[in-house]
Every structure is written in C-alpha cells, then in structure tokens.
Amino acid sequence: MKQSSVSYLPLLLLLASTLVADEKSVSSTPSRRVKLAECHITLIDHVTLASDRTGIVKAVKFKEGELVKEGDLVVLIADEVALANLRAAEKKASNENELKYARVAKESADTALDRLIKANQLALEKGGRETVPPSEIAKAQLDADKAGFSINSAEHEIGLNKLNAAVTAAELRTYSVLAEFDGVVTRIYKKKGEAVRQGDPVAEIINTDRVRIEGYVPLADLRYAKQGAKVYVRLPATELEFLEVEDKEPFEGRITFVDVVSEPIDRKTRIYAEVENRKNILRAGLEAIMEIEVETPSATTKSPPEKNLENVRKEVEPVSGQK
C-alpha cells in the first residue's frame, strides 16, 4: 500500500505545479493598448487679448516672454476722461442733502398736522366746537403726504446715482486689458502711444501646462475610444533626440472628446485628449504618439476551480487503493 502511494507522488507534484501555473497565467494577463500615430499637439489655453475701447495706448506692463498671473494688467488705454467721469458720478451718488431735507420737511408736516388734530380734540373735550376747519386739516394732511413722497423720490434719485456710478466704473474697467489666466506673453501687438480701435489685438498669452493631443482612431478600434479613457502620450524617438529630452516617461491623460462623425474615406474618427505637460516637453505643432489603454473585462478571465494539494491527494488516493 505504501509502495503504491509513493509511486503517485510525482503525479501529485505535477498537478500542483499545473494549478500554480494556471493561476499565474490568469492574474498576469497584460492590458492592451490601441496605438495612434501622427497625432498633433495643440494648445488649450491660448488667447489673443483685444481692446474693448478706441483710444491711445497709455502703458504696456509686460514684455514678450514674461510671466503673467490671472487678472494682471497687461495693456492700459488712456482713461483720464473715464476716470474723471467716475469721480463725478461717485460724488453725485454720495450727495444725500435732498433726502435729508425731505425727511425734515416730513417731520415738520407731521407735527403741524398732529397739532391741528389735537387742537380740535381738546376743544371737543371741553364741550366746545372744533376750532380748526376740516379744509385746513385736509391741507395739512396733503402737505404731510407730499413730504413723504419727497422722501421716496430722494431715495430713488440716490439709487439711480449709485447705479450710474457703477456703470461708469464698469466703463472705466474696459480701458484695462487684463490677463485671462496664468501664462507667458508671447506677442505684443501695440506699443505705448499707438492708436487702437475696438477689437484690435494688443497681446497674446499662452499657457503650456496642459496641452491637447488630436488624433484619429480607426473604426475597428472606435469602441475603445471613450470619454474619460486613459491615454499615454510620447514623442517619437527622432523628436526626443532633436530636443535632447532626458525624461522619456510617457505622459498620462484622458480622452475629452470623441467626434460624432467619422470620415467616410479613411474610416477614422477624430478624438481629443488632454495631458498635463510635464516640464513643457510637449511642444505645440509637433507630432506625438498616443496609446489608448483598453480595459480588459473581468468576465473574460475566469478563475479555475479552487483546488489545493489536499484535494488532489484525495482524488488520487482512491486510484492508488484500487491498484
């Protein structure tokens, strides 16, 4: 009996090694990537600032190549007249003399009306007749109401003046051309003293922290190009050599756009991906290689039934007993 059990030991070891090999092959299934060549690198944050006013350039605060922050003043158009208008509007809006006078007049009219009413009440309490005729009381009531309307009119006028001052302040801001985001000034179109018309470009700002990769995916692989899918981007070897780039790690990003129309001749579909531009290696205008990561469905990798060495031994031992 012992001799037959020993003879099956190699078989047990062989089965155990096969199970371990199967488990490794299932867990180490490589992920697939769809490769797209000849992709184009473009900028996301790229704006040409324009003047909103017609006038003369008063100041240019930055030079080409200098860094700017969002909200920085880049170009200023002569704004002396607009500034004077704002000061006049603010001065007018702060004047509350009419409102103060209306409140004093209202208080005086209410006091006069109350005095006449109390005079009649006092006369009636003493058993006499009213000393103030109704027409006089009606006139006093009218004066009090008129003073109340004067208060409303003064408050309304102050509100309009404040709104006018806000409009004038908004107009003054249109003389300042501000940076829309953090970036680099790449071009200045106007110099100090030059005339500028509404809509004329005055400066160009670029931010290269993020770039867009534009490519075309074949129709056969379109099902893998989904919004949010992970992509890897790298420059061709020749570009890396020309640029003397030492950091050759791929750039990770996500697909942000999949065109709803495909090209009928090439049977390809345009897609965009946004990538964080590490060390500004990806330069706009160059070509790049993009790879879409394909998620392997978990249902396709079925795990084998759980077996261990003890179960294998139980399956083999009856056979050895029969022998």
ZADO-1210 file (C-alpha; in nm, 4 decimals, padded with zeros to 6 digits):
<atoms>
<atom x="00.0000" y="00.0000" z="00.0000" code="MET" pos="1"/>
<atom x="00.2785" y="00.2417" z="00.0915" code="LYS" pos="2"/>
<atom x="00.4693" y="00.1497" z="-00.2200" code="GLN" pos="3"/>
<atom x="00.1742" y="00.2402" z="-00.4443" code="SER" pos="4"/>
<atom x="00.1250" y="00.5762" z="-00.2649" code="SER" pos="5"/>
<atom x="00.4888" y="00.6693" z="-00.3178" code="VAL" pos="6"/>
<atom x="00.4638" y="00.5895" z="-00.6849" code="SER" pos="7"/>
<atom x="00.1928" y="00.8572" z="-00.7243" code="TYR" pos="8"/>
<atom x="00.3983" y="01.1326" z="-00.5586" code="LEU" pos="9"/>
<atom x="00.5369" y="01.2641" z="-00.8902" code="PRO" pos="10"/>
<atom x="00.1826" y="01.2848" z="-01.0234" code="LEU" pos="11"/>
<atom x="00.0736" y="01.4945" z="-00.7242" code="LEU" pos="12"/>
<atom x="00.3653" y="01.7328" z="-00.7705" code="LEU" pos="13"/>
<atom x="00.2899" y="01.7653" z="-01.1421" code="LEU" pos="14"/>
<atom x="-00.0779" y="01.8501" z="-01.0797" code="LEU" pos="15"/>
<atom x="00.0108" y="02.1044" z="-00.8103" code="ALA" pos="16"/>
<atom x="00.2597" y="02.2794" z="-01.0366" code="SER" pos="17"/>
<atom x="-00.0017" y="02.2926" z="-01.3146" code="THR" pos="18"/>
<atom x="-00.2533" y="02.4644" z="-01.0842" code="LEU" pos="19"/>
<atom x="00.0025" y="02.7256" z="-00.9801" code="VAL" pos="20"/>
<atom x="00.0928" y="02.7908" z="-01.3450" code="ALA" pos="21"/>
<atom x="-00.2751" y="02.8360" z="-01.4368" code="ASP" pos="22"/>
<atom x="-00.3288" y="03.0867" z="-01.1552" code="GLU" pos="23"/>
<atom x="-00.0236" y="03.2885" z="-01.2649" code="LYS" pos="24"/>
<atom x="-00.1388" y="03.2968" z="-01.6272" code="SER" pos="25"/>
<atom x="-00.4798" y="03.4330" z="-01.5225" code="VAL" pos="26"/>
<atom x="-00.3523" y="03.7005" z="-01.2835" code="SER" pos="27"/>
<atom x="-00.0783" y="03.8285" z="-01.5178" code="SER" pos="28"/>
<atom x="-00.2978" y="03.8971" z="-01.8208" code="THR" pos="29"/>
<atom x="-00.1383" y="04.2007" z="-01.9945" code="PRO" pos="30"/>
<atom x="-00.3507" y="04.5103" z="-02.0667" code="SER" pos="31"/>
<atom x="-00.3901" y="04.6068" z="-02.4318" code="ARG" pos="32"/>
<atom x="-00.3272" y="04.9472" z="-02.5855" code="ARG" pos="33"/>
<atom x="-00.4517" y="05.0949" z="-02.9110" code="VAL" pos="34"/>
<atom x="-00.1704" y="05.2902" z="-03.0757" code="LYS" pos="35"/>
<atom x="-00.2416" y="05.6080" z="-03.2739" code="LEU" pos="36"/>
<atom x="00.0485" y="05.7547" z="-03.4687" code="ALA" pos="37"/>
<atom x="00.0825" y="06.1018" z="-03.6233" code="GLU" pos="38"/>
<atom x="-00.1181" y="06.2787" z="-03.3532" code="CYS" pos="39"/>
<atom x="-00.0915" y="06.6577" z="-03.3319" code="HIS" pos="40"/>
<atom x="-00.0096" y="06.8623" z="-03.0225" code="ILE" pos="41"/>
<atom x="-00.2127" y="07.1821" z="-02.9810" code="THR" pos="42"/>
<atom x="-00.2581" y="07.4360" z="-02.7061" code="LEU" pos="43"/>
<atom x="-00.5622" y="07.4575" z="-02.4792" code="ILE" pos="44"/>
<atom x="-00.5000" y="07.7922" z="-02.3082" code="ASP" pos="45"/>
<atom x="-00.4126" y="08.0281" z="-02.5926" code="HIS" pos="46"/>
<atom x="-00.5783" y="08.3678" z="-02.6178" code="VAL" pos="47"/>
<atom x="-00.5293" y="08.6909" z="-02.8105" code="THR" pos="48"/>
<atom x="-00.6288" y="08.9844" z="-02.5913" code="LEU" pos="49"/>
<atom x="-00.8140" y="09.2674" z="-02.7651" code="ALA" pos="50"/>
<atom x="-00.9034" y="09.6235" z="-02.6740" code="SER" pos="51"/>
<atom x="-01.2634" y="09.6964" z="-02.5817" code="ASP" pos="52"/>
<atom x="-01.2178" y="10.0710" z="-02.6354" code="ARG" pos="53"/>
<atom x="-01.0974" y="10.3087" z="-02.9028" code="THR" pos="54"/>
<atom x="-00.8126" y="10.5295" z="-02.7864" code="GLY" pos="55"/>
<atom x="-00.4407" y="10.5623" z="-02.7318" code="ILE" pos="56"/>
<atom x="-00.2242" y="10.3026" z="-02.5574" code="VAL" pos="57"/>
<atom x="-00.1197" y="10.4558" z="-02.2274" code="LYS" pos="58"/>
<atom x="00.1005" y="10.1768" z="-02.0913" code="ALA" pos="59"/>
<atom x="00.2215" y="09.8252" z="-02.1751" code="VAL" pos="60"/>
<atom x="00.3030" y="09.6486" z="-01.8485" code="LYS" pos="61"/>
<atom x="00.4725" y="09.3319" z="-01.9812" code="PHE" pos="62"/>
<atom x="00.7258" y="09.2322" z="-02.2415" code="LYS" pos="63"/>
<atom x="00.7291" y="08.9264" z="-02.4641" code="GLU" pos="64"/>
<atom x="00.8487" y="08.6214" z="-02.2719" code="GLY" pos="65"/>
<atom x="00.7442" y="08.7490" z="-01.9287" code="GLU" pos="66"/>
<atom x="00.5111" y="08.5545" z="-01.6983" code="LEU" pos="67"/>
<atom x="00.1709" y="08.6942" z="-01.6074" code="VAL" pos="68"/>
<atom x="-00.0882" y="08.5962" z="-01.3472" code="LYS" pos="69"/>
<atom x="-00.4617" y="08.5840" z="-01.3994" code="GLU" pos="70"/>
<atom x="-00.6035" y="08.9352" z="-01.3566" code="GLY" pos="71"/>
<atom x="-00.2733" y="09.1180" z="-01.4176" code="ASP" pos="72"/>
<atom x="-00.2952" y="09.4440" z="-01.6137" code="LEU" pos="73"/>
<atom x="-00.1269" y="09.3860" z="-01.9498" code="VAL" pos="74"/>
<atom x="-00.2206" y="09.6955" z="-02.1529" code="VAL" pos="75"/>
<atom x="-00.3861" y="10.0207" z="-02.0412" code="LEU" pos="76"/>
<atom x="-00.5741" y="10.2537" z="-02.2766" code="ILE" pos="77"/>
<atom x="-00.5756" y="10.6273" z="-02.1898" code="ALA" pos="78"/>
<atom x="-00.8536" y="10.6562" z="-01.9310" code="ASP" pos="79"/>
<atom x="-00.8277" y="11.0092" z="-01.7891" code="GLU" pos="80"/>
<atom x="-01.1724" y="11.1181" z="-01.9114" code="VAL" pos="81"/>
<atom x="-01.3378" y="10.7980" z="-01.7912" code="ALA" pos="82"/>
<atom x="-01.1698" y="10.8346" z="-01.4518" code="LEU" pos="83"/>
<atom x="-01.2957" y="11.1931" z="-01.4176" code="ALA" pos="84"/>
<atom x="-01.6482" y="11.0816" z="-01.5083" code="ASN" pos="85"/>
<atom x="-01.6343" y="10.8151" z="-01.2392" code="LEU" pos="86"/>
<atom x="-01.5265" y="11.0635" z="-00.9726" code="ARG" pos="87"/>
<atom x="-01.8112" y="11.2975" z="-01.0687" code="ALA" pos="88"/>
<atom x="-02.0629" y="11.0111" z="-01.0621" code="ALA" pos="89"/>
<atom x="-01.9426" y="10.8901" z="-00.7224" code="GLU" pos="90"/>
<atom x="-01.9609" y="11.2456" z="-00.5850" code="LYS" pos="91"/>
<atom x="-02.3174" y="11.2820" z="-00.7073" code="LYS" pos="92"/>
<atom x="-02.4153" y="10.9438" z="-00.5672" code="ALA" pos="93"/>
<atom x="-02.2850" y="11.0364" z="-00.2225" code="SER" pos="94"/>
<atom x="-02.4977" y="11.3550" z="-00.2033" code="ASN" pos="95"/>
<atom x="-02.7933" y="11.2895" z="00.0318" code="GLU" pos="96"/>
<atom x="-02.8934" y="11.6507" z="00.1016" code="ASN" pos="97"/>
<atom x="-03.2261" y="11.6177" z="-00.0821" code="GLU" pos="98"/>
<atom x="-03.3122" y="11.3117" z="00.1225" code="LEU" pos="99"/>
<atom x="-03.2237" y="11.4837" z="00.4489" code="LYS" pos="100"/>
<atom x="-03.4335" y="11.7901" z="00.3566" code="TYR" pos="101"/>
<atom x="-03.7282" y="11.5680" z="00.2615" code="ALA" pos="102"/>
<atom x="-03.7115" y="11.3880" z="00.5962" code="ARG" pos="103"/>
<atom x="-03.7051" y="11.7196" z="00.7875" code="VAL" pos="104"/>
<atom x="-03.9984" y="11.8501" z="00.5820" code="ALA" pos="105"/>
<atom x="-04.1910" y="11.5300" z="00.6507" code="LYS" pos="106"/>
<atom x="-04.1307" y="11.5569" z="01.0231" code="GLU" pos="107"/>
<atom x="-04.2418" y="11.9240" z="01.0246" code="SER" pos="108"/>
<atom x="-04.5575" y="11.8471" z="00.8226" code="ALA" pos="109"/>
<atom x="-04.6486" y="11.5555" z="01.0527" code="ASP" pos="110"/>
<atom x="-04.6013" y="11.7799" z="01.3588" code="THR" pos="111"/>
<atom x="-04.8237" y="12.0543" z="01.2120" code="ALA" pos="112"/>
<atom x="-05.0962" y="11.8029" z="01.1242" code="LEU" pos="113"/>
<atom x="-05.0819" y="11.6444" z="01.4678" code="ASP" pos="114"/>
<atom x="-05.1075" y="11.9860" z="01.6343" code="ARG" pos="115"/>
<atom x="-05.4248" y="12.0757" z="01.4429" code="LEU" pos="116"/>
<atom x="-05.5872" y="11.7397" z="01.5171" code="ILE" pos="117"/>
<atom x="-05.5090" y="11.7680" z="01.8883" code="LYS" pos="118"/>
<atom x="-05.6489" y="12.1252" z="01.8975" code="ALA" pos="119"/>
<atom x="-05.9867" y="12.0015" z="01.7746" code="ASN" pos="120"/>
<atom x="-05.9792" y="11.7073" z="02.0174" code="GLN" pos="121"/>
<atom x="-05.9063" y="11.9421" z="02.3104" code="LEU" pos="122"/>
<atom x="-06.1922" y="12.1736" z="02.2092" code="ALA" pos="123"/>
<atom x="-06.4357" y="11.8820" z="02.1946" code="LEU" pos="124"/>
<atom x="-06.3238" y="11.7541" z="02.5355" code="GLU" pos="125"/>
<atom x="-06.4038" y="12.0940" z="02.6883" code="LYS" pos="126"/>
<atom x="-06.7538" y="12.0765" z="02.5415" code="GLY" pos="127"/>
<atom x="-06.6922" y="12.3313" z="02.2683" code="GLY" pos="128"/>
<atom x="-06.6771" y="12.3150" z="01.8921" code="ARG" pos="129"/>
<atom x="-06.3822" y="12.2302" z="01.6665" code="GLU" pos="130"/>
<atom x="-06.1615" y="12.5331" z="01.6230" code="THR" pos="131"/>
<atom x="-05.9786" y="12.4130" z="01.3099" code="VAL" pos="132"/>
<atom x="-06.1907" y="12.3795" z="00.9968" code="PRO" pos="133"/>
<atom x="-06.1726" y="12.0459" z="00.8029" code="PRO" pos="134"/>
<atom x="-06.0278" y="12.2174" z="00.4980" code="SER" pos="135"/>
<atom x="-05.7226" y="12.3287" z="00.6959" code="GLU" pos="136"/>
<atom x="-05.6699" y="11.9804" z="00.8357" code="ILE" pos="137"/>
<atom x="-05.7004" y="11.8358" z="00.4826" code="ALA" pos="138"/>
<atom x="-05.4369" y="12.0810" z="00.3587" code="LYS" pos="139"/>
<atom x="-05.2023" y="11.9818" z="00.6440" code="ALA" pos="140"/>
<atom x="-05.2575" y="11.6130" z="00.5585" code="GLN" pos="141"/>
<atom x="-05.1737" y="11.6854" z="00.1948" code="LEU" pos="142"/>
<atom x="-04.8501" y="11.8589" z="00.2976" code="ASP" pos="143"/>
<atom x="-04.7524" y="11.5565" z="00.5099" code="ALA" pos="144"/>
<atom x="-04.8240" y="11.3142" z="00.2242" code="ASP" pos="145"/>
<atom x="-04.6287" y="11.5335" z="-00.0172" code="LYS" pos="146"/>
<atom x="-04.3289" y="11.5323" z="00.2178" code="ALA" pos="147"/>
<atom x="-04.3487" y="11.1503" z="00.2296" code="GLY" pos="148"/>
<atom x="-04.3421" y="11.1321" z="-00.1491" code="PHE" pos="149"/>
<atom x="-04.0420" y="11.3661" z="-00.1483" code="SER" pos="150"/>
<atom x="-03.8545" y="11.1153" z="00.0690" code="ILE" pos="151"/>
<atom x="-03.9317" y="10.8329" z="-00.1758" code="ASN" pos="152"/>
<atom x="-03.8239" y="11.0495" z="-00.4682" code="SER" pos="153"/>
<atom x="-03.4951" y="11.1435" z="-00.2978" code="ALA" pos="154"/>
<atom x="-03.4179" y="10.7787" z="-00.2159" code="GLU" pos="155"/>
<atom x="-03.4948" y="10.6803" z="-00.5751" code="HIS" pos="156"/>
<atom x="-03.2649" y="10.9542" z="-00.7076" code="GLU" pos="157"/>
<atom x="-02.9808" y="10.8368" z="-00.4837" code="ILE" pos="158"/>
<atom x="-03.0284" y="10.4789" z="-00.6065" code="GLY" pos="159"/>
<atom x="-03.0099" y="10.5937" z="-00.9688" code="LEU" pos="160"/>
<atom x="-02.6956" y="10.7940" z="-00.8978" code="ASN" pos="161"/>
<atom x="-02.5297" y="10.4900" z="-00.7409" code="LYS" pos="162"/>
<atom x="-02.6230" y="10.2745" z="-01.0392" code="LEU" pos="163"/>
<atom x="-02.4829" y="10.5402" z="-01.2724" code="ASN" pos="164"/>
<atom x="-02.1593" y="10.5385" z="-01.0732" code="ALA" pos="165"/>
<atom x="-02.1422" y="10.1583" z="-01.1062" code="ALA" pos="166"/>
<atom x="-02.1935" y="10.1848" z="-01.4831" code="VAL" pos="167"/>
<atom x="-01.9195" y="10.4477" z="-01.5062" code="THR" pos="168"/>
<atom x="-01.6862" y="10.2231" z="-01.3049" code="ALA" pos="169"/>
<atom x="-01.7602" y="09.9348" z="-01.5429" code="ALA" pos="170"/>
<atom x="-01.6816" y="10.1572" z="-01.8390" code="GLU" pos="171"/>
<atom x="-01.3537" y="10.2579" z="-01.6776" code="LEU" pos="172"/>
<atom x="-01.2532" y="09.8917" z="-01.6449" code="ARG" pos="173"/>
<atom x="-01.2890" y="09.8454" z="-02.0206" code="THR" pos="174"/>
<atom x="-00.9811" y="10.0645" z="-02.0658" code="TYR" pos="175"/>
<atom x="-00.7727" y="09.7952" z="-01.8925" code="SER" pos="176"/>
<atom x="-00.6771" y="09.4755" z="-02.0782" code="VAL" pos="177"/>
<atom x="-00.6260" y="09.2001" z="-01.8191" code="LEU" pos="178"/>
<atom x="-00.4722" y="08.8525" z="-01.8393" code="ALA" pos="179"/>
<atom x="-00.7371" y="08.5809" z="-01.8579" code="GLU" pos="180"/>
<atom x="-00.5152" y="08.3114" z="-01.6999" code="PHE" pos="181"/>
<atom x="-00.1614" y="08.2405" z="-01.5815" code="ASP" pos="182"/>
<atom x="00.0789" y="08.2154" z="-01.8720" code="GLY" pos="183"/>
<atom x="00.3517" y="08.3680" z="-02.0831" code="VAL" pos="184"/>
<atom x="00.3238" y="08.6779" z="-02.3007" code="VAL" pos="185"/>
<atom x="00.4281" y="08.5587" z="-02.6444" code="THR" pos="186"/>
<atom x="00.3434" y="08.8653" z="-02.8510" code="ARG" pos="187"/>
<atom x="00.2759" y="09.2385" z="-02.8028" code="ILE" pos="188"/>
<atom x="00.0875" y="09.3983" z="-03.0917" code="TYR" pos="189"/>
<atom x="00.0692" y="09.7612" z="-02.9713" code="LYS" pos="190"/>
<atom x="00.3233" y="09.9952" z="-02.8197" code="LYS" pos="191"/>
<atom x="00.2801" y="10.2924" z="-02.5897" code="LYS" pos="192"/>
<atom x="00.1358" y="10.5893" z="-02.7779" code="GLY" pos="193"/>
<atom x="-00.0128" y="10.3870" z="-03.0632" code="GLU" pos="194"/>
<atom x="-00.3748" y="10.4277" z="-03.1615" code="ALA" pos="195"/>
<atom x="-00.6059" y="10.1337" z="-03.1016" code="VAL" pos="196"/>
<atom x="-00.9587" y="10.0620" z="-03.2172" code="ARG" pos="197"/>
<atom x="-01.2220" y="09.8490" z="-03.0513" code="GLN" pos="198"/>
<atom x="-01.1447" y="09.4835" z="-03.1214" code="GLY" pos="199"/>
<atom x="-00.7805" y="09.5378" z="-03.2188" code="ASP" pos="200"/>
<atom x="-00.5429" y="09.2676" z="-03.0786" code="PRO" pos="201"/>
<atom x="-00.2988" y="09.4056" z="-02.8231" code="VAL" pos="202"/>
<atom x="-00.1262" y="09.0994" z="-02.6722" code="ALA" pos="203"/>
<atom x="-00.1082" y="08.7201" z="-02.6904" code="GLU" pos="204"/>
<atom x="-00.0859" y="08.4911" z="-02.3855" code="ILE" pos="205"/>
<atom x="-00.0151" y="08.1168" z="-02.3829" code="ILE" pos="206"/>
<atom x="-00.0154" y="07.8583" z="-02.1057" code="ASN" pos="207"/>
<atom x="00.1596" y="07.5278" z="-02.1807" code="THR" pos="208"/>
<atom x="00.0850" y="07.3462" z="-01.8532" code="ASP" pos="209"/>
<atom x="-00.1867" y="07.1494" z="-02.0347" code="ARG" pos="210"/>
<atom x="-00.1921" y="07.0505" z="-02.3999" code="VAL" pos="211"/>
<atom x="-00.4410" y="06.8816" z="-02.6293" code="ARG" pos="212"/>
<atom x="-00.3496" y="06.5763" z="-02.8358" code="ILE" pos="213"/>
<atom x="-00.5550" y="06.5382" z="-03.1519" code="GLU" pos="214"/>
<atom x="-00.5601" y="06.2022" z="-03.3276" code="GLY" pos="215"/>
<atom x="-00.7697" y="05.9718" z="-03.5421" code="TYR" pos="216"/>
<atom x="-00.8792" y="05.6283" z="-03.4260" code="VAL" pos="217"/>
<atom x="-00.9674" y="05.3567" z="-03.6825" code="PRO" pos="218"/>
<atom x="-01.3283" y="05.2480" z="-03.6954" code="LEU" pos="219"/>
<atom x="-01.2301" y="04.8984" z="-03.5771" code="ALA" pos="220"/>
<atom x="-01.0942" y="05.0436" z="-03.2502" code="ASP" pos="221"/>
<atom x="-01.3541" y="05.3162" z="-03.2021" code="LEU" pos="222"/>
<atom x="-01.5258" y="05.1195" z="-02.9234" code="ARG" pos="223"/>
<atom x="-01.2170" y="05.1700" z="-02.7087" code="TYR" pos="224"/>
<atom x="-01.2093" y="05.5491" z="-02.7534" code="ALA" pos="225"/>
<atom x="-01.4488" y="05.6612" z="-02.4829" code="LYS" pos="226"/>
<atom x="-01.4626" y="05.9904" z="-02.2969" code="GLN" pos="227"/>
<atom x="-01.2541" y="05.9561" z="-01.9831" code="GLY" pos="228"/>
<atom x="-01.0467" y="05.6663" z="-02.1175" code="ALA" pos="229"/>
<atom x="-00.6840" y="05.6745" z="-02.0086" code="LYS" pos="230"/>
<atom x="-00.4173" y="05.7543" z="-02.2676" code="VAL" pos="231"/>
<atom x="-00.0391" y="05.7576" z="-02.2794" code="TYR" pos="232"/>
<atom x="00.1405" y="06.0127" z="-02.4966" code="VAL" pos="233"/>
<atom x="00.5043" y="06.0261" z="-02.6007" code="ARG" pos="234"/>
<atom x="00.7149" y="06.1970" z="-02.8633" code="LEU" pos="235"/>
<atom x="00.8759" y="05.9974" z="-03.1448" code="PRO" pos="236"/>
<atom x="01.2376" y="05.8976" z="-03.0902" code="ALA" pos="237"/>
<atom x="01.3614" y="06.1450" z="-03.3514" code="THR" pos="238"/>
<atom x="01.1861" y="06.4366" z="-03.1774" code="GLU" pos="239"/>
<atom x="01.3284" y="06.3324" z="-02.8400" code="LEU" pos="240"/>
<atom x="01.6744" y="06.3253" z="-02.9945" code="GLU" pos="241"/>
<atom x="01.6415" y="06.6673" z="-03.1566" code="PHE" pos="242"/>
<atom x="01.5061" y="06.8250" z="-02.8376" code="LEU" pos="243"/>
<atom x="01.7678" y="06.6462" z="-02.6232" code="GLU" pos="244"/>
<atom x="01.4986" y="06.5284" z="-02.3820" code="VAL" pos="245"/>
<atom x="01.6238" y="06.3081" z="-02.0984" code="GLU" pos="246"/>
<atom x="01.2825" y="06.2477" z="-01.9413" code="ASP" pos="247"/>
<atom x="01.1332" y="05.9830" z="-02.1715" code="LYS" pos="248"/>
<atom x="00.8466" y="05.8705" z="-01.9470" code="GLU" pos="249"/>
<atom x="00.5066" y="05.8765" z="-02.1242" code="PRO" pos="250"/>
<atom x="00.2558" y="06.1481" z="-02.0378" code="PHE" pos="251"/>
<atom x="-00.0737" y="06.0325" z="-01.8905" code="GLU" pos="252"/>
<atom x="-00.4058" y="06.1937" z="-01.9777" code="GLY" pos="253"/>
<atom x="-00.7729" y="06.1351" z="-02.0533" code="ARG" pos="254"/>
<atom x="-00.9862" y="06.1461" z="-02.3675" code="ILE" pos="255"/>
<atom x="-01.2074" y="06.4544" z="-02.3514" code="THR" pos="256"/>
<atom x="-01.3779" y="06.4468" z="-02.6913" code="PHE" pos="257"/>
<atom x="-01.4879" y="06.1848" z="-02.9433" code="VAL" pos="258"/>
<atom x="-01.6296" y="06.3190" z="-03.2685" code="ASP" pos="259"/>
<atom x="-01.9821" y="06.2086" z="-03.3518" code="VAL" pos="260"/>
<atom x="-01.8968" y="06.1988" z="-03.7249" code="VAL" pos="261"/>
<atom x="-01.6460" y="05.9629" z="-03.8884" code="SER" pos="262"/>
<atom x="-01.4539" y="06.0256" z="-04.2087" code="GLU" pos="263"/>
<atom x="-01.6119" y="05.8134" z="-04.4849" code="PRO" pos="264"/>
<atom x="-01.2969" y="05.7590" z="-04.6902" code="ILE" pos="265"/>
<atom x="-01.0355" y="05.6833" z="-04.4252" code="ASP" pos="266"/>
<atom x="-01.2974" y="05.5320" z="-04.1892" code="ARG" pos="267"/>
<atom x="-01.1427" y="05.7108" z="-03.8943" code="LYS" pos="268"/>
<atom x="-01.2827" y="05.9247" z="-03.6143" code="THR" pos="269"/>
<atom x="-01.1231" y="06.2292" z="-03.4590" code="ARG" pos="270"/>
<atom x="-01.0588" y="06.2343" z="-03.0823" code="ILE" pos="271"/>
<atom x="-00.9029" y="06.4775" z="-02.8347" code="TYR" pos="272"/>
<atom x="-00.7119" y="06.4023" z="-02.5171" code="ALA" pos="273"/>
<atom x="-00.5892" y="06.6461" z="-02.2535" code="GLU" pos="274"/>
<atom x="-00.2481" y="06.5844" z="-02.0994" code="VAL" pos="275"/>
<atom x="-00.0532" y="06.7539" z="-01.8212" code="GLU" pos="276"/>
<atom x="00.2579" y="06.8843" z="-01.9954" code="ASN" pos="277"/>
<atom x="00.5387" y="06.7846" z="-01.7615" code="ARG" pos="278"/>
<atom x="00.8397" y="07.0178" z="-01.7901" code="LYS" pos="279"/>
<atom x="00.6789" y="07.1641" z="-02.1060" code="ASN" pos="280"/>
<atom x="00.8276" y="06.8837" z="-02.3152" code="ILE" pos="281"/>
<atom x="00.5250" y="06.8536" z="-02.5441" code="LEU" pos="282"/>
<atom x="00.5529" y="07.1471" z="-02.7811" code="ARG" pos="283"/>
<atom x="00.2547" y="07.2686" z="-02.9816" code="ALA" pos="284"/>
<atom x="00.2929" y="07.1971" z="-03.3531" code="GLY" pos="285"/>
<atom x="00.4866" y="06.8729" z="-03.3129" code="LEU" pos="286"/>
<atom x="00.3571" y="06.5214" z="-03.3720" code="GLU" pos="287"/>
<atom x="00.3138" y="06.2667" z="-03.0953" code="ALA" pos="288"/>
<atom x="00.2205" y="05.9022" z="-03.0449" code="ILE" pos="289"/>
<atom x="-00.0904" y="05.8316" z="-02.8368" code="MET" pos="290"/>
<atom x="-00.1918" y="05.4974" z="-02.6922" code="GLU" pos="291"/>
<atom x="-00.5409" y="05.4296" z="-02.5552" code="ILE" pos="292"/>
<atom x="-00.5486" y="05.1911" z="-02.2609" code="GLU" pos="293"/>
<atom x="-00.8044" y="04.9170" z="-02.3154" code="VAL" pos="294"/>
<atom x="-00.9676" y="04.7835" z="-02.0016" code="GLU" pos="295"/>
<atom x="-00.9734" y="04.4045" z="-02.0008" code="THR" pos="296"/>
<atom x="-01.3188" y="04.2822" z="-01.8904" code="PRO" pos="297"/>
<atom x="-01.3001" y="04.0731" z="-01.5766" code="SER" pos="298"/>
<atom x="-01.5574" y="03.8279" z="-01.7174" code="ALA" pos="299"/>
<atom x="-01.3147" y="03.7051" z="-01.9850" code="THR" pos="300"/>
<atom x="-01.0610" y="03.5845" z="-01.7269" code="THR" pos="301"/>
<atom x="-01.2423" y="03.3047" z="-01.5480" code="LYS" pos="302"/>
<atom x="-01.0650" y="03.1719" z="-01.2453" code="SER" pos="303"/>
<atom x="-01.0115" y="02.7935" z="-01.2342" code="PRO" pos="304"/>
<atom x="-01.1948" y="02.5959" z="-00.9647" code="PRO" pos="305"/>
<atom x="-01.0275" y="02.6238" z="-00.6292" code="GLU" pos="306"/>
<atom x="-00.8108" y="02.3232" z="-00.5684" code="LYS" pos="307"/>
<atom x="-00.5280" y="02.2587" z="-00.3306" code="ASN" pos="308"/>
<atom x="-00.2822" y="01.9797" z="-00.2800" code="LEU" pos="309"/>
<atom x="-00.5043" y="01.8056" z="-00.0246" code="GLU" pos="310"/>
<atom x="-00.7949" y="01.7872" z="-00.2731" code="ASN" pos="311"/>
<atom x="-00.5640" y="01.6464" z="-00.5393" code="VAL" pos="312"/>
<atom x="-00.4392" y="01.3826" z="-00.2981" code="ARG" pos="313"/>
<atom x="-00.7953" y="01.2765" z="-00.2180" code="LYS" pos="314"/>
<atom x="-00.8717" y="01.2376" z="-00.5876" code="GLU" pos="315"/>
<atom x="-00.5603" y="01.0285" z="-00.6474" code="VAL" pos="316"/>
<atom x="-00.5618" y="00.8060" z="-00.3344" code="GLU" pos="317"/>
<atom x="-00.8721" y="00.6006" z="-00.4317" code="PRO" pos="318"/>
<atom x="-00.6987" y="00.5150" z="-00.7545" code="VAL" pos="319"/>
<atom x="-00.3881" y="00.4046" z="-00.5644" code="SER" pos="320"/>
<atom x="-00.6056" y="00.1927" z="-00.3322" code="GLY" pos="321"/>
<atom x="-00.7568" y="00.0093" z="-00.6250" code="GLN" pos="322"/>
<atom x="-00.4126" y="-00.0717" z="-00.7505" code="LYS" pos="323"/>
</atoms>
